[in-house]
Amino acid sequence: MFAPPSTALSEAAAGGETAAYGVAITHNVPITMNDGVVLRSNIYAPTDPATGEPAPGPFPVVLTLTPYGKDQGESDPTRGDVGMGMDTDLIEHGYIHVTVDVRGTGLSGGTWSFEQPRESADGARIVEWASRLPNSTGSVGMIGESYSGINQLLLAGRIGAGSPLKAILPIVPSDDVYRDVAAPGGVTNPLLLAEFLANVPLSELNALTESLKTARTPTDLLNLVSVMVDHLGGLGVLPVAEIAAGGPAAYDGQYWRDRSPHNVLGKIVANDIPTMILGGWRDAFQRGGPLLYAGLQNAAAGRPVSAPMSPHQKADPRFQLINGDWYHNQLGQPTSPDRLRVNAVALQWFDHWLKGVDNGVTATGTPMRTVDKTTGEWTQGATYPFAGAVPTRMYLGGGHTLRATRPTDTGSDAITWTNAPLCTPSITQFLLLGSDQVELDKAGLPPSRCNTDDRGTQQAPHASTYTTPPLTRPQVIAGPISAHIRAKVSTLDSEWVVRIEDVAPDGTSKPLSRGALLGSQRVLDSSRTWTAPDGTIVMPYHPHTASSTSHALPGTPQSYDIEVFPMQATIAAGHRIRVTIGTNDSPALLPSIAQTVNLIGGVYDIQRGGAEASYVQLPLAAPGAPCTDTVMCP
């Protein structure tokens, strides 16, 4: 399934040159935008550890643009942080690190709006400013997590060719914000958006607290009061109410397209900005890493950005992916064993692209490193979907069986819609973003049962399960998954949630992945739907627009093609594969008020046989070769 691992990176030094510098901090440095708005930054520069004086340099600059408060975490003496959870490693190894409060946050002026296009214009100006800092080489890189990963990609696609921006390292970024988290499958999630909105004033409060600590003069305090007044205009900028009411922002329109990195991937390649992506199979942006990687590789090869990669496509080492089994907030935590690896990856990436060190970072034909969720084994490959993973239809059969042959009977199974809260991994993955798991890790406690056994979600009448016999040999599920459900529904709309599980001999049902679809958004865009040679849908793509909405004719069979988020997991011999077809994933998926009106009272009759039998498509393969790279694979 996977190419043999490259040894070039494992032979290279993990962190480049030896840490040789101290750290000097300059707070609240102003940067004036072209509309007169002043943004504030912190500059962390290398010093001579013996004298404390500025080191001679010059040094490349690594930039982080954040809405979470540029000073956050800086005062924690136990971590050696320089703000925003970033370690001092970069500075100690000869980099200037700059953190900037994005427009309308922290101590920066203006009004904030979620990933507003104006931020890219600000970012381009900041990159130019950073390249001209005293003691700068003129080369700039970017690093940051989540929001600060997304804005790297958006900026890299909008900055133009020939800029000082030479490389980026987005950590847990999104490919398509609408499909990743705002409305997976068209099921809007005002609760998740409201949670994010609630974090804005909390971040402001944190920024205020941290800024008061670093205010040096009366002028600093006056600036603080002034920008906080400006920020009040940005507290209602997420269109939560509009989404809940079924307004334009409930659909995939211009608002979301402006904020989705997928739409600028071709320009990132055209601008020649090498990109290292760190993603995770449990991340809130679970589908993001692999799709970003595929899009960048396709653009580099002159292929359509939104297409699947060809199985034999040569990979461009300028664009790389490390996809672990992390939650959104786990990567880089002090208790995470992968934290130091992230630092080593960053140093190796920037040493090559910003310092010109020949450390082997591009000496690989397999720049995609991924981990198996169940074995923890790292593998290395070149293409996504994974080469060698065969799209295989597994049909829903009578007696709640899951089998490789089309059923000859024409029976059906009925489930009913509910919006009752469920105990599922989605609570940790999408609502808590892994924060609760971080706390469990710190306390040395095992994961929540919601993340390890989901039999509670499989109960009739709200779900129906389909299970294989025990496997006679290990089987790997690797890549994008889809479900084709043929069903009659009793209401104008329907909500489908499909889960893939690993059932142990003792009956424990370990959740592996899930996907969702609002029935009225079932229309497919064939130009962006991935298919296998036999026509099996590998990854469905739905437009999710108001004009593509198609309500059901109750009692008439319809087909529903559901994207199940990708994964890589080995099912051991003696275990069984289970597919659960359910009707909700509350509270992580919460239909809007407008959607709920057409869902209440729904009964769905799943058709098992006939010409359009229901099935799931699983990309199946034999276990792959391990990745032995000590830097890029833990």
Secondary structure by P-SEA (a helix, b strand, c coil): ccccccccccccccccccccbbbbbbcbbbbbccccbbbbbbbbbbccccccccccccbbbbbbbccccccccccccccccccccccccccccbbbbbbbbcccccccccccccccaaaaaaaaaaaaaaaaccccccbbbbbbcaaaaaaaaaaaacccccccccbbbbcccccccccccccccccccaaaaaaaaaaaaaaaaaaaaaaaaacccaaaaaaaaaaaaaacccccccaaaaaaaccccccccaaaaaaccccaaaaaaaabbbbbbbbcccccccccaaaaaaaaaaaaacccccccccccccccccbbbbbccccccccccccccaaaaaaaaaaaaaaacccccccccccccccbbbbcccccbbbbbcccccccccbbbbbbcccccccccccccccbbbbbbbcccccccccccccccaaaaaaaaaacccccccccccccccccccbbbbbbccccbbbbbccbbbbbbbbccccccbbbbbbbbbbccccbbbbcccccccccccccccccbbbcccccccbbbbccccccbbbbcccbbbbbbbbcbbbbbbbcccbbbbbbbbccccccccccaaaaaaccbbbbbbbccccbbbbbbbbcccbbbbbccccccc
